[in-house]
Amino acid sequence: MEFNEIITLCIFILVYAMIMTRTRLKNIPFWLIMIIGAILVLGFGIISIDSALKSVNLQVIGFLFGMFSITSALEKSGVLNYVIRKVLIKINKVNHILIIIVILSGLLAAFIVNDTAAIILIPFAISISKQLGIKPSVILVSIAIGINIGSVMTPIGSPQNLLIASQSGVSMPFITFLSILGPPTIINLFFSGLVLHFYYKKNMYILSLSQEQKLNDSDDSVNYNNNRIDEESKIKSGLIRFSFSNKFAKISVIVFLSTLGAIVLSEVFNLLFNVVYLDIGTISLLGAASLYIFCKERISILKSVNYSVLIFFIGMFIFTSALWTSGLISDILQLFPPVSSDNTYNNLIYDNAIISAVSIILSQILSNVPFVATYNLYMIQNGFDKDDVYSWLMLAAASTVAGNLTIFGAASNIIIMQTAESRGVKVFTFLEFLKIGSAITGLNIVVLYLFLIFHSSYNL
């Protein structure tokens, strides 16, 4: 191992240790930890300033800024709390709430990109935890796990799936992903919801009938009710009462639905018909721009953008790029048995097992998006092409559910934690997520692996 690799390994251990023990470090922010890592790799010359700047994915940064702006408008216009209230009223069994949250989060993430779902669902999680008396971290863990599982089944569910769909050459990727990965994903969502339900059963605060009636009849200034909202509280909180005649609410809903629709249509048309493609960063920025143009609350929206998440991502791009540049990741890959393209059933059993193991382990080091960006090239160099559908799907599935093992496995986990913390909510710890996440990751990967092997037996 060369000197640069040793230094990089030491920096990585330091950063990972800070993430694991951040509760003992007065909850040092994630963005600060990642910036420290980025500064260290730059300071020791592991990566040049020019390479560091090029490693920052402006599409992702633009996407996050745009979606933060749009979801802030939805929250401040009262739309989110209105929807939350309608959902809560429809729930008859409060003790089944975690199963419902996991399934709904997963289905949402499958069609609007997991990072978008993470941003949208934070206000929902906070409101539900307050109104139902459930520990916030329980809801946040359920959302994080549901998002990671659900985003497996479409090529637009996660950035890594998009990379695989575009670089693998797999034909009709949207239909291919959904038809093959859809069934095991639905199975995983349901059983993971059950696991969370029984795991957190003692922690759940089960509402009595009288408390549920109280919830339905409540009339505070944040919940939407038939009483007049106190103007002073409204000004302090920045929230506006929802009304279908409210111009701010109308614009927010139109922009939100238009942006999501444009993201889905752009991906579908590009994948199916090879038409002009607009990336998700550009689309979300255009959506945000329309808000700032047409809404008089533009300053309030701009102030509500969670800039700490943007800083975290900039630091993460630089840090993970340095891990690859140093040669450390290449050395780690050599520790695993090689995979090779041999489109036979027996070889697929072997290759998919290796791909699963590598995906789960290296996603904890690089996070799943940077990992897939590098492993795609490795697989292509080893002869994998558009005909190796089940190997590419295994990579997509394993790298995505790897986000359920540790908080660093998926960027959406960090978005959830960072956004919730910025709102003053106590989030789950590294070990708390690892305890339940390890069981769910094991369950998910077994279901996906066996289903792909079973499905391939009829097609190879």
C-alpha positions as CSV (number, residue, x, y, z in Angstrom):
1,M,0.0,0.0,0.0
2,E,1.4,3.4,-1.1
3,F,1.8,6.4,1.2
4,N,-1.2,8.2,-0.4
5,E,-3.4,5.2,0.2
6,I,-2.3,5.0,3.8
7,I,-3.1,8.7,4.4
8,T,-6.5,8.3,2.6
9,L,-7.3,5.3,4.8
10,C,-6.5,7.2,7.9
11,I,-8.7,10.1,6.9
12,F,-11.5,7.8,6.0
13,I,-11.3,6.1,9.4
14,L,-11.4,9.5,11.1
15,V,-14.4,10.7,9.1
16,Y,-16.3,7.4,9.7
17,A,-15.5,7.5,13.4
18,M,-16.8,11.0,13.7
19,I,-20.1,9.9,12.0
20,M,-20.4,6.9,14.3
21,T,-19.7,8.9,17.5
22,R,-21.2,12.2,16.6
23,T,-23.6,12.1,19.6
24,R,-20.5,12.2,21.9
25,L,-19.2,15.1,19.9
26,K,-22.2,17.3,20.8
27,N,-24.0,16.2,17.6
28,I,-21.4,17.7,15.3
29,P,-23.3,18.4,12.0
30,F,-22.8,15.9,9.1
31,W,-21.9,18.8,6.7
32,L,-19.0,19.8,9.0
33,I,-17.7,16.2,9.2
34,M,-17.7,15.9,5.5
35,I,-16.1,19.3,4.9
36,I,-13.4,18.3,7.4
37,G,-12.8,15.1,5.3
38,A,-12.7,17.2,2.1
39,I,-10.2,19.7,3.6
40,L,-7.9,16.9,4.8
41,V,-7.8,15.1,1.4
42,L,-7.1,18.5,-0.3
43,G,-4.6,19.5,2.3
44,F,-2.6,16.2,2.0
45,G,-2.7,16.4,-1.8
46,I,-4.8,13.3,-2.3
47,I,-6.8,15.2,-4.8
48,S,-6.0,18.4,-6.6
49,I,-8.2,21.5,-6.4
50,D,-9.0,21.3,-10.1
51,S,-10.1,17.6,-9.7
52,A,-12.0,18.4,-6.6
53,L,-14.0,21.1,-8.4
54,K,-14.7,18.8,-11.3
55,S,-15.9,16.1,-8.9
56,V,-18.8,18.2,-7.6
57,N,-22.0,17.1,-9.4
58,L,-23.8,20.4,-10.2
59,Q,-26.8,18.5,-11.4
60,V,-27.3,17.0,-8.0
61,I,-26.7,20.3,-6.2
62,G,-29.1,22.1,-8.5
63,F,-31.7,19.4,-8.0
64,L,-31.5,19.6,-4.2
65,F,-31.7,23.4,-4.2
66,G,-34.7,23.3,-6.5
67,M,-36.6,20.7,-4.6
68,F,-35.8,22.3,-1.2
69,S,-37.3,25.5,-2.6
70,I,-40.5,23.8,-3.9
71,T,-41.1,21.7,-0.7
72,S,-40.5,24.8,1.4
73,A,-43.3,26.6,-0.6
74,L,-45.6,23.6,-0.1
75,E,-45.0,23.7,3.6
76,K,-45.4,27.4,4.1
77,S,-48.5,27.6,1.9
78,G,-50.1,25.0,4.2
79,V,-50.5,22.3,1.5
80,L,-48.3,19.7,3.3
81,N,-50.1,19.9,6.6
82,Y,-53.5,19.8,4.8
83,V,-52.5,16.6,3.1
84,I,-51.1,15.1,6.3
85,R,-54.3,15.8,8.2
86,K,-56.3,14.1,5.4
87,V,-54.0,11.1,5.6
88,L,-54.3,10.9,9.4
89,I,-58.0,11.0,9.4
90,K,-58.1,8.1,6.9
91,I,-55.9,5.9,9.2
92,N,-58.1,3.7,11.3
93,K,-55.3,1.6,12.9
94,V,-52.7,3.9,14.3
95,N,-50.6,0.9,15.4
96,H,-50.2,0.0,11.7
97,I,-48.8,3.4,10.9
98,L,-45.2,2.2,10.3
99,I,-46.3,-0.4,7.7
100,I,-48.3,2.3,5.9
101,I,-45.4,4.8,6.0
102,V,-42.9,2.2,4.6
103,I,-45.1,1.3,1.7
104,L,-46.2,4.8,0.9
105,S,-42.6,6.1,1.1
106,G,-41.4,3.3,-1.2
107,L,-44.1,3.8,-3.8
108,L,-43.4,7.5,-3.8
109,A,-39.6,7.1,-4.1
110,A,-40.0,4.7,-7.1
111,F,-41.4,7.4,-9.3
112,I,-40.0,10.7,-8.1
113,V,-36.3,9.8,-7.2
114,N,-35.5,8.8,-3.7
115,D,-33.8,12.1,-2.8
116,T,-36.9,14.0,-3.8
117,A,-39.0,11.7,-1.6
118,A,-36.7,12.2,1.3
119,I,-37.0,16.0,1.0
120,I,-40.8,15.9,0.6
121,L,-41.5,13.5,3.5
122,I,-39.6,15.2,6.3
123,P,-42.3,17.7,7.1
124,F,-44.8,14.8,6.9
125,A,-42.7,12.8,9.4
126,I,-42.3,15.6,11.8
127,S,-46.1,16.4,11.8
128,I,-47.1,12.8,12.2
129,S,-44.7,12.2,15.1
130,K,-46.1,15.3,16.9
131,Q,-49.7,14.6,16.2
132,L,-49.6,10.9,17.0
133,G,-47.1,11.1,19.9
134,I,-44.6,8.8,18.2
135,K,-40.9,9.2,18.7
136,P,-39.6,11.2,15.6
137,S,-36.7,8.9,15.0
138,V,-39.1,5.9,14.6
139,I,-40.9,7.7,11.8
140,L,-37.7,8.9,10.2
141,V,-36.1,5.4,10.2
142,S,-39.3,4.0,8.6
143,I,-39.3,6.6,5.9
144,A,-35.5,6.1,5.2
145,I,-35.9,2.4,4.9
146,G,-39.1,2.6,2.8
147,I,-37.4,5.1,0.4
148,N,-34.4,2.9,-0.1
149,I,-36.4,-0.2,-0.8
150,G,-39.0,1.4,-3.1
151,S,-36.5,3.2,-5.3
152,V,-35.2,-0.2,-6.4
153,M,-37.9,-1.0,-8.9
154,T,-37.6,1.8,-11.5
155,P,-34.7,3.3,-13.3
156,I,-35.9,6.8,-12.1
157,G,-36.1,5.6,-8.5
158,S,-32.5,6.5,-7.7
159,P,-29.5,8.2,-9.3
160,Q,-27.6,4.9,-9.3
161,N,-30.4,3.2,-11.2
162,L,-30.3,6.0,-13.8
163,L,-26.6,5.5,-14.2
164,I,-27.1,1.7,-14.7
165,A,-30.0,2.2,-17.1
166,S,-28.0,4.7,-19.2
167,Q,-24.6,3.0,-19.2
168,S,-25.5,-0.7,-19.3
169,G,-27.3,-0.5,-22.6
170,V,-30.2,-2.7,-21.3
171,S,-33.1,-2.3,-23.7
172,M,-36.4,-0.8,-22.5
173,P,-35.0,-0.2,-19.0
174,F,-38.1,1.3,-17.5
175,I,-40.2,-1.7,-18.4
176,T,-37.4,-4.1,-17.6
177,F,-36.8,-2.7,-14.1
178,L,-40.4,-2.5,-13.2
179,S,-41.5,-5.9,-14.5
180,I,-38.6,-7.8,-12.9
181,L,-37.7,-5.8,-9.8
182,G,-41.3,-4.7,-9.0
183,P,-42.6,-7.9,-7.4
184,P,-39.6,-8.5,-5.0
185,T,-39.7,-4.8,-4.1
186,I,-43.4,-4.9,-3.1
187,I,-42.6,-8.0,-1.1
188,N,-39.7,-6.3,0.6
189,L,-41.8,-3.2,1.4
190,F,-44.4,-5.2,3.1
191,F,-42.1,-7.5,5.2
192,S,-39.8,-4.6,6.1
193,G,-42.9,-2.7,7.4
194,L,-43.8,-5.7,9.5
195,V,-40.3,-6.0,10.9
196,L,-40.3,-2.3,11.8
197,H,-43.8,-2.7,13.3
198,F,-42.7,-5.4,15.7
199,Y,-39.3,-3.9,16.4
200,Y,-40.7,-0.6,17.5
201,K,-43.9,-2.0,19.1
202,K,-42.8,-1.1,22.6
203,N,-41.8,2.4,21.6
204,M,-45.0,3.2,19.8
205,Y,-47.5,5.4,21.6
206,I,-50.8,3.9,20.7
207,L,-53.7,6.4,20.7
208,S,-56.9,5.5,22.4
209,L,-60.2,6.2,20.8
210,S,-60.7,9.4,22.7
211,Q,-57.2,10.6,21.7
212,E,-58.0,9.8,18.0
213,Q,-61.2,11.8,18.4
214,K,-59.2,14.6,19.9
215,L,-56.8,14.5,17.0
216,N,-59.8,14.8,14.6
217,D,-61.2,17.7,16.5
218,S,-57.9,19.6,17.3
219,D,-57.7,23.2,16.3
220,D,-54.2,24.5,16.8
221,S,-52.6,27.0,14.4
222,V,-50.4,24.4,12.6
223,N,-53.2,21.8,12.1
224,Y,-55.8,22.9,9.6
225,N,-59.2,23.3,11.1
226,N,-62.4,25.3,10.8
227,N,-61.4,27.9,13.4
228,R,-59.6,31.1,12.5
229,I,-55.8,31.0,12.7
230,D,-54.3,33.4,15.1
231,E,-52.5,36.0,13.0
232,E,-49.6,36.5,15.4
233,S,-48.8,32.8,15.5
234,K,-49.1,32.7,11.7
235,I,-46.6,35.4,11.3
236,K,-44.1,33.8,13.7
237,S,-44.3,30.4,12.2
238,G,-44.3,31.5,8.6
239,L,-47.2,29.1,7.9
240,I,-50.3,30.1,6.0
241,R,-53.7,28.5,6.4
242,F,-54.5,26.2,3.4
243,S,-57.3,27.2,1.2
244,F,-58.2,26.2,-2.4
245,S,-58.5,30.0,-3.0
246,N,-55.0,30.7,-1.6
247,K,-52.9,31.8,-4.6
248,F,-49.6,30.8,-2.8
249,A,-51.0,27.3,-2.3
250,K,-52.2,27.0,-5.9
251,I,-48.9,28.1,-7.3
252,S,-47.0,25.7,-5.0
253,V,-49.1,22.7,-6.0
254,I,-49.0,23.5,-9.7
255,V,-45.2,23.9,-9.6
256,F,-44.7,20.8,-7.5
257,L,-46.8,18.6,-9.8
258,S,-45.4,20.1,-12.9
259,T,-41.9,19.5,-11.8
260,L,-42.5,15.9,-10.8
261,G,-44.4,15.3,-14.0
262,A,-41.6,16.8,-16.0
263,I,-38.9,14.6,-14.3
264,V,-40.9,11.4,-14.9
265,L,-41.8,12.3,-18.5
266,S,-38.3,13.4,-19.3
267,E,-36.8,10.1,-18.1
268,V,-39.5,7.9,-19.7
269,F,-39.3,9.7,-23.1
270,N,-35.5,9.6,-23.1
271,L,-35.3,5.9,-22.1
272,L,-38.1,4.7,-24.4
273,F,-38.0,7.1,-27.4
274,N,-34.5,8.7,-27.1
275,V,-35.9,12.2,-27.3
276,V,-34.3,15.4,-26.0
277,Y,-33.4,14.9,-22.3
278,L,-33.6,17.4,-19.5
279,D,-31.8,16.3,-16.3
280,I,-33.5,16.4,-13.0
281,G,-31.3,19.2,-11.8
282,T,-32.3,21.5,-14.6
283,I,-36.0,20.6,-14.2
284,S,-36.1,21.2,-10.5
285,L,-34.2,24.5,-10.9
286,L,-36.8,25.6,-13.5
287,G,-39.6,24.7,-11.1
288,A,-37.9,26.7,-8.3
289,A,-37.3,29.7,-10.7
290,S,-41.1,29.8,-11.5
291,L,-41.8,29.9,-7.7
292,Y,-39.4,32.8,-7.2
293,I,-40.9,34.7,-10.1
294,F,-44.6,34.2,-9.3
295,C,-44.7,34.0,-5.5
296,K,-44.4,37.2,-3.4
297,E,-43.2,34.9,-0.5
298,R,-39.9,34.4,-2.5
299,I,-37.6,35.7,0.3
300,S,-39.2,33.5,2.9
301,I,-38.8,30.5,0.6
302,L,-35.2,31.3,-0.1
303,K,-34.4,31.6,3.6
304,S,-35.9,28.2,4.2
305,V,-33.6,26.3,1.8
306,N,-31.5,23.8,3.8
307,Y,-28.0,25.0,2.7
308,S,-26.3,22.6,5.1
309,V,-27.3,19.6,3.0
310,L,-25.9,21.3,-0.1
311,I,-22.6,21.9,1.7
312,F,-22.6,18.2,2.8
313,F,-23.0,17.0,-0.8
314,I,-20.2,19.2,-2.0
315,G,-17.9,17.8,0.7
316,M,-19.0,14.2,-0.1
317,F,-18.3,14.5,-3.8
318,I,-14.8,15.8,-3.1
319,F,-14.1,13.2,-0.4
320,T,-15.4,10.1,-2.3
321,S,-13.5,11.2,-5.4
322,A,-10.3,11.4,-3.4
323,L,-10.9,7.8,-2.1
324,W,-11.0,6.6,-5.7
325,T,-8.1,8.8,-6.9
326,S,-5.9,7.5,-4.2
327,G,-6.2,3.9,-5.5
328,L,-7.6,2.7,-2.2
329,I,-10.9,1.5,-3.8
330,S,-9.0,-0.3,-6.5
331,D,-7.1,-2.2,-3.9
332,I,-10.3,-3.1,-2.0
333,L,-11.9,-4.4,-5.2
334,Q,-9.0,-6.8,-5.6
335,L,-9.9,-8.4,-2.3
336,F,-13.1,-9.7,-3.9
337,P,-13.3,-12.6,-6.4
338,P,-13.5,-11.3,-10.0
339,V,-16.8,-11.3,-12.0
340,S,-17.0,-11.9,-15.7
341,S,-19.7,-11.9,-18.3
342,D,-20.8,-15.4,-19.1
343,N,-24.5,-15.4,-19.8
344,T,-25.2,-18.8,-18.2
345,Y,-27.4,-19.7,-15.2
346,N,-24.6,-21.2,-13.1
347,N,-22.3,-18.3,-13.7
348,L,-25.1,-15.9,-12.8
349,I,-25.6,-17.5,-9.4
350,Y,-21.9,-16.8,-8.7
351,D,-21.6,-13.4,-10.2
352,N,-24.7,-12.0,-8.5
353,A,-23.5,-13.2,-5.1
354,I,-20.2,-11.3,-5.7
355,I,-22.0,-8.2,-7.0
356,S,-24.3,-8.2,-4.0
357,A,-21.4,-8.5,-1.5
358,V,-19.3,-5.8,-3.2
359,S,-22.3,-3.4,-3.5
360,I,-23.3,-3.7,0.1
361,I,-19.7,-3.3,1.5
362,L,-18.4,-0.5,-0.8
363,S,-21.7,1.5,-0.7
364,Q,-20.9,2.0,3.0
365,I,-17.5,3.5,2.0
366,L,-18.3,5.5,-1.1
367,S,-22.2,5.8,-0.7
368,N,-24.2,4.0,-3.3
369,V,-24.2,6.6,-6.1
370,P,-20.4,7.2,-6.3
371,F,-19.9,3.4,-5.9
372,V,-22.1,2.5,-8.9
373,A,-20.5,5.3,-11.0
374,T,-17.2,3.5,-10.6
375,Y,-18.4,-0.1,-10.5
376,N,-20.3,0.3,-13.8
377,L,-16.9,0.9,-15.5
378,Y,-15.4,-2.1,-13.8
379,M,-18.3,-4.4,-15.0
380,I,-18.1,-3.0,-18.6
381,Q,-14.3,-3.6,-18.6
382,N,-15.0,-7.2,-17.6
383,G,-17.3,-7.8,-20.6
384,F,-20.8,-7.1,-19.2
385,D,-23.2,-5.6,-21.8
386,K,-26.9,-5.1,-22.5
387,D,-27.5,-8.9,-22.5
388,D,-26.4,-9.3,-18.9
389,V,-29.7,-7.9,-17.7
390,Y,-29.9,-9.9,-14.4
391,S,-26.4,-8.9,-13.3
392,W,-27.1,-5.2,-14.0
393,L,-30.4,-5.5,-12.1
394,M,-28.6,-7.2,-9.2
395,L,-26.2,-4.2,-9.1
396,A,-29.1,-1.8,-9.0
397,A,-31.0,-3.7,-6.3
398,A,-28.0,-4.5,-4.0
399,S,-26.5,-1.0,-4.2
400,T,-29.9,0.6,-3.4
401,V,-30.9,-1.6,-0.5
402,A,-27.3,-1.2,0.8
403,G,-28.6,2.2,2.0
404,N,-30.5,0.4,4.7
405,L,-27.4,-1.0,6.4
406,T,-25.8,2.2,7.6
407,I,-26.7,5.9,7.4
408,F,-23.7,6.5,5.0
409,G,-24.9,3.8,2.6
410,A,-27.3,6.2,0.8
411,A,-27.4,10.0,0.3
412,S,-31.1,10.0,1.1
413,N,-30.4,8.9,4.6
414,I,-28.2,11.9,5.2
415,I,-30.8,14.2,3.6
416,I,-33.4,12.9,6.0
417,M,-31.2,13.3,9.1
418,Q,-29.7,16.7,8.1
419,T,-33.1,18.2,7.2
420,A,-34.8,16.9,10.3
421,E,-32.0,18.2,12.5
422,S,-32.2,21.6,10.9
423,R,-35.8,21.7,12.1
424,G,-34.8,20.9,15.7
425,V,-35.8,17.3,15.6
426,K,-33.7,14.6,17.3
427,V,-32.9,12.0,14.7
428,F,-31.7,8.4,14.9
429,T,-28.1,7.5,15.7
430,F,-25.6,5.5,13.6
431,L,-26.0,2.5,15.9
432,E,-29.8,2.8,16.1
433,F,-30.1,2.7,12.4
434,L,-27.5,-0.1,12.1
435,K,-29.4,-2.4,14.5
436,I,-32.6,-2.5,12.6
437,G,-31.1,-1.7,9.2
438,S,-28.8,-4.8,9.2
439,A,-31.7,-7.2,9.7
440,I,-33.8,-5.4,7.0
441,T,-30.8,-5.3,4.6
442,G,-30.3,-9.0,5.0
443,L,-33.9,-9.7,4.4
444,N,-34.1,-7.5,1.3
445,I,-30.9,-8.8,-0.3
446,V,-32.0,-12.4,0.1
447,V,-35.5,-11.8,-1.4
448,L,-34.0,-9.8,-4.4
449,Y,-31.2,-12.3,-5.0
450,L,-33.4,-15.4,-4.9
451,F,-36.1,-13.7,-7.0
452,L,-33.6,-12.7,-9.7
453,I,-32.1,-16.2,-9.8
454,F,-35.6,-17.8,-10.0
455,H,-36.7,-15.4,-12.7
456,S,-33.6,-15.9,-14.7
457,S,-34.0,-19.7,-14.7
458,Y,-36.9,-19.2,-17.1
459,N,-35.1,-16.8,-19.4
460,L,-31.5,-18.0,-19.7
